Structure formats: structure tokens, C-alpha cells
Amino acid sequence: MIHLDFAKRLAVKAGDIILKHMNQQVETESKTSGKDLVTEIDRMVEKFIQQELTATFPNHQMLGEEEAFASADKYKQVLDDFHSIPFIWIVDPIDGTNNFIQNIPGFVVSIALVSYGKPVVGVIYDPITDELFYATKNGGSYLNEKKINVPHVDHLNESVIGTSFSSDTKVRSLTVRNIEMFLPKCRTIRVLGAAALNLAYVAKGRLTSFYHFQLSPWDVAAGILIISEAGGKVTTMKGTPYELSESSILVSNGFIHQQMLDTIHVKN
């Protein structure tokens, strides 16, 4: 419980820092393109988290989104070594940066502890709603101290599906192609702008499923544990077992998973 309690406190503290800078003018810059932005607050929060982690668990490693973009070689090495690392914290300081920049609710702090390639602690905190989603391996999933489970929805036409847009133009086109495929078959589709928030919502039952073709470990490490412990299912878009080195992901309540796979197009 020491790791979970620490991660929960850290996520809330990080969320408080983010809220203090909301509605303020913040410096932004592009990472891979003008669609993929980072702010000084992303970096500030990640630095804060790293300092807290280093002080508390000096023998643990950390992989943060902004650090990974600054050091591509180190990131690649971590991906190659995931299954041999005893403890590594995977952090997205602000998932939903574009929402934060535009002062739109829908951004979260995501913190996961991964052991030998598998998440063992996952925390997602929404500072706007003060909702704290969390899970431990074999310990269940919770929202603000109350246990959560995916609901029994077993038909695609009763489902609300989430997706999100990549900064890559080709991947965006593929996402839109699948929206066109799903819309006639599901109740509706939501684009929230933060992958981790989508995953938390699947675990809670606010969404029935979520798909994305191009995500990174910091987007999903906490969320896939929260979904799994809530009784949901996590695979790649092809239905194969999901690993943190994968880029495509499909999550659901489990009951509609095969229907999702039967509908998804993985090529333009």
C-alpha cells in the first residue's frame, strides 16, 4: 500500500499545481508538430513528480513524457528493457495538454508503477472534478475510495465509444475512418482529448470502449491496470495481448470487445 498511497498523494499535489496555473497565459512549444504541444506547466509538474519520486524511492526509475521526448535514445532503451526493470514509474504530468491550454476541462495526471513490464499501481487524477481513479494489481479499482466495476453492456448499439486524435495526419484519417464505421452501430462517440481520462471512464462505465492507434506508455500505463482491475479487457487493435511497447490499444468492458474487433479497420 505504500506505493499506492504515495502515488495518490503525489497525483493530487500535481493536480493542485496545474490548477494554480489554469486560466493563465502559459508558454507553449511544439514537440513533433504544431498539433503536439507542451507547456512550461507540463515540464514543471513532471520535474516536481520526479523530485518527489527520487526522494522517496531513490532506487526506482522514472519515465516521464517530457523527458522521453527530450531523450529519444533513453526512451527506446527503456522500451527495450521494460521486462527486466524491477520498478519504474511511468508519468504523464498533464494528459490532455491541448484541453489545458484552451482552458477546457478534461486533463489529468497519470502515474503508474510498473514492475517487470506490468503495471502494479495506477492512479489517474482529474483536478477539475477532484476525481481520483486508482488500482493495484489484484486489489480492485476505485474512484474516490469507492470500488468500481465495468457495467454489463453486451451490445454495441447500447455502447458509448471513446477515441482520440493523434498528432499524425495519417493516423487521424484512420481514426475518422473508424468513427464512420462505428457511428451507425453504437449509441454515440465521444472525443475527450485525454487518453488516460478515457481509460478511467471505461473502468467506471461512463464509456463502454475506447480505441486509439498511436499512444505511448505514459498515456495508458495507469489506465490499463484500472480497467483490468475493474473487470474490463485490454488488447491491441488486432486483438492480441497488449504490452506497454505497443502503440495501438483497444479497451472495453469486455462484453462488447469482440464486436469492436469485428468492426475496427486497422488500415486506411
Secondary structure in CASP SS format (residue, H / E / C, confidence):
PFRMAT SS
TARGET T0000
AUTHOR 0000-0000-0000
METHOD secondary structure of the structure
MODEL  1
M C 1.00
I H 1.00
H H 1.00
L H 1.00
D H 1.00
F H 1.00
A H 1.00
K H 1.00
R H 1.00
L H 1.00
A H 1.00
V H 1.00
K H 1.00
A H 1.00
G H 1.00
D H 1.00
I H 1.00
I H 1.00
L H 1.00
K H 1.00
H C 1.00
M C 1.00
N C 1.00
Q C 1.00
Q C 1.00
V C 1.00
E C 1.00
T E 1.00
E E 1.00
S E 1.00
K E 1.00
T E 1.00
S E 1.00
G C 1.00
K C 1.00
D E 1.00
L E 1.00
V E 1.00
T E 1.00
E H 1.00
I H 1.00
D H 1.00
R H 1.00
M H 1.00
V H 1.00
E H 1.00
K H 1.00
F H 1.00
I H 1.00
Q H 1.00
Q H 1.00
E H 1.00
L H 1.00
T H 1.00
A H 1.00
T H 1.00
F C 1.00
P C 1.00
N C 1.00
H C 1.00
Q E 1.00
M E 1.00
L E 1.00
G E 1.00
E H 1.00
E H 1.00
E H 1.00
A H 1.00
F H 1.00
A H 1.00
S C 1.00
A H 1.00
D H 1.00
K H 1.00
Y H 1.00
K H 1.00
Q H 1.00
V H 1.00
L H 1.00
D H 1.00
D H 1.00
F H 1.00
H H 1.00
S H 1.00
I C 1.00
P C 1.00
F C 1.00
I E 1.00
W E 1.00
I E 1.00
V E 1.00
D E 1.00
P E 1.00
I E 1.00
D E 1.00
G C 1.00
T H 1.00
N H 1.00
N H 1.00
F H 1.00
I H 1.00
Q C 1.00
N C 1.00
I C 1.00
P C 1.00
G C 1.00
F C 1.00
V E 1.00
V E 1.00
S E 1.00
I E 1.00
A E 1.00
L E 1.00
V E 1.00
S E 1.00
Y C 1.00
G C 1.00
K E 1.00
P E 1.00
V E 1.00
V E 1.00
G E 1.00
V E 1.00
I E 1.00
Y E 1.00
D E 1.00
P C 1.00
I C 1.00
T C 1.00
D C 1.00
E E 1.00
L E 1.00
F E 1.00
Y E 1.00
A E 1.00
T E 1.00
K C 1.00
N C 1.00
G C 1.00
G E 1.00
S E 1.00
Y E 1.00
L E 1.00
N C 1.00
E C 1.00
K E 1.00
K E 1.00
I E 1.00
N C 1.00
V C 1.00
P C 1.00
H C 1.00
V C 1.00
D C 1.00
H C 1.00
L H 1.00
N H 1.00
E H 1.00
S C 1.00
V E 1.00
I E 1.00
G E 1.00
T E 1.00
S C 1.00
F C 1.00
S C 1.00
S C 1.00
D C 1.00
T H 1.00
K H 1.00
V H 1.00
R H 1.00
S H 1.00
L H 1.00
T H 1.00
V H 1.00
R H 1.00
N H 1.00
I H 1.00
E H 1.00
M H 1.00
F H 1.00
L C 1.00
P C 1.00
K C 1.00
C C 1.00
R C 1.00
T E 1.00
I E 1.00
R E 1.00
V E 1.00
L C 1.00
G C 1.00
A C 1.00
A H 1.00
A H 1.00
L H 1.00
N H 1.00
L H 1.00
A H 1.00
Y H 1.00
V H 1.00
A H 1.00
K H 1.00
G C 1.00
R C 1.00
L C 1.00
T C 1.00
S E 1.00
F E 1.00
Y E 1.00
H E 1.00
F C 1.00
Q C 1.00
L C 1.00
S C 1.00
P H 1.00
W H 1.00
D H 1.00
V H 1.00
A H 1.00
A H 1.00
G H 1.00
I H 1.00
L H 1.00
I H 1.00
I H 1.00
S H 1.00
E H 1.00
A C 1.00
G C 1.00
G C 1.00
K E 1.00
V E 1.00
T E 1.00
T C 1.00
M C 1.00
K C 1.00
G C 1.00
T C 1.00
P E 1.00
Y C 1.00
E C 1.00
L C 1.00
S C 1.00
E C 1.00
S C 1.00
S C 1.00
I E 1.00
L E 1.00
V E 1.00
S E 1.00
N C 1.00
G C 1.00
F C 1.00
I C 1.00
H H 1.00
Q H 1.00
Q H 1.00
M H 1.00
L H 1.00
D H 1.00
T H 1.00
I C 1.00
H C 1.00
V C 1.00
K C 1.00
N C 1.00
END
